[in-house]
Amino acid sequence: MSLRSADLVYEASRLASATRETVDHPAVREFVFAANRLLGLTRGDFDDELLTQVRRLARFARWELHSLPIPLSSHNGRLIQLADSIKVATSRAAYAYGGNIADAGAGAAAVLEAVARDPSNPLGGCAAEILRLGDLRRSAVLVKRPEYAASIRRSLAQLGAPTEVVSQEELMAMEPVESLVIIGPARWYHPHVVTAPRAEIMCFVHYSWIADDEPQQGILDGARVNRVGVTVRDVVRQILPDAELLDAASLLPEIDWASMAAPATKIVAGAHDVEKVLARQFLLASGMAVFLEADEGPSIYVIDLDAEGEDRIRHEQSRGIQTGDYLLLRSARGAEDYVRAVANKHLGSRAPKLRADQERWKVALRERAKGIGVQAVQYELTALGVQAQNVGYWMSPENIRTQRVEDFRILLEYVGLGTEGNMLWAEMMEIHSAHIWAGQELRRNLGEEVQRADLTALRREGWLQCELTVADAGSLTIFRVEARGPELVEIPPSWLRWPQEVSPLLWQG
């Protein structure tokens, strides 16, 4: 951040105040509490797929209505689809759990259908009204779902408030504005939205039945943040009993990590003859997910949007990736690892022979591990004098060789390839050199691409497709990590590092 930008942020924080303006809409409120009743009836048995599906649909519909300041009738037909799905799912569940669930589902679906035909824009209308009180050229709207920024921007323009729509990641790279309308309660956003404000006047806009936290004192000296309870219009909130208020956090998306991982984990569950690796799943921007190795050793390209020059692109161990990191991944499943592909181009006609020999010693090691287990192999190699802390990684396609030549020779003796030790080490060194060359080419090419890229769009959308000019790199995409899976899982190696689309019902949009 430049000195000028820092001064502007400091000045904005010194003057910043925050208020809340609440909105009411009878039909939306009726659906929300009908959905809550449905959630109450299905609470408890999370192993039942029928009840789980009902809960997913009800939560997703609530999230749609609370997070998007667009006309209720312009959700691309999604609300109608959700209403139909709720009716079907609750009817199926009723066979096992009684008619109360079907009745509650039919009632909630009927209300949702009525909402879906309503052309009004409760959240957007309130936001536009606030924005028109100030300078639209020095205002912005912060949303939780920036993938809908274009639709939200059009809706606000139709209401006479053409204004920039931004994400919280984008907000922190912006210079301060005069007014910032924030769609949703404070609890939905990172604390820095309030503690390091980018606007002199902030207004949280959300439905009146949401109970929210109050922003705390800013972290910057001199900043003052008024109690969010100071509202412009708060009549509806005053007449709602506390029992009817919804906790803001209860509306946030829930990520069903187990269901997201199930297609991969089911392949290796209970199978002794299927190769498996330990991995962690990550949710990516744009509704994608990816598995990355949990072992020590494998690395991945990370792009630091706040760094300059060569520091903008670096290698990080895949097991250390965190929420907010930007990763470089293949754009589609099934394609060869991009570093390997570029290295093979550099190896030329020798690539098939070298790769076959690389796989040959790995297959021999995997066969040994399949018979007695990885831990036993690691113990036996250690007893032979090998520094064998990461045998699992040695078996993976990403690994080329051991760090020490003496370890490699003992390893080959151990798997029955001892007579080829010198030849195979020389070949692995040739592959290793090709990978170093490929990494340098990719890093240089990627650096040029990032320099040309629209980083504002990348911060807002969370992903950016890259067409690198280096030979055989293929189509790559930079993805922001939105969430980190809580548990490690065993999956087939073929599932590593390729992004896959996730149903919105598994992470609520």
Secondary structure, DSSP 8 states (H G I E B T S, - for coil): --HHHHHHHHHHHHH-EEEEEEE--HHHHHHHHHHHHHHHHT-S-TT-HHHHHHHHHHHHHHHHHHH--S-GGGSTTHHHHHHHHHHHHHHHHHHHH-HHHHHHHHHHHHHHHHHHT----HHHHHHHHHHTTS-GGGEEEE-S-GGGHHHHHHHHHHTT---EEE-HHHHTTS--EEEEEEES-GGGS-THHHHS-SEEEEEEEEETTEE-------SSTT-----TT-BS--HHHHHS-GGG-EEGGGGS----HHHHHHHHHHHHTT-SSS--EEEEEEEETTTEEEEEE-SSS-EEEEE-TTS-GGGGEEEEEGGG--TT-EEEEESSTT---HHHHHHHHHHGGGHHHHHHHHHHHHHHHHHHHHHH-HHHHHHHHHHTT---S-HHHHTSTT--S-SSHHHHHHHHHHTT-GGGHHHHHHHHHHHHHHHHHHHHHHHHHHHHHHHHS-HHHHHHHSEEEEE--STT--EEEEEEEEEEEEEEEEE-GGGBT--EE--GGGTT-
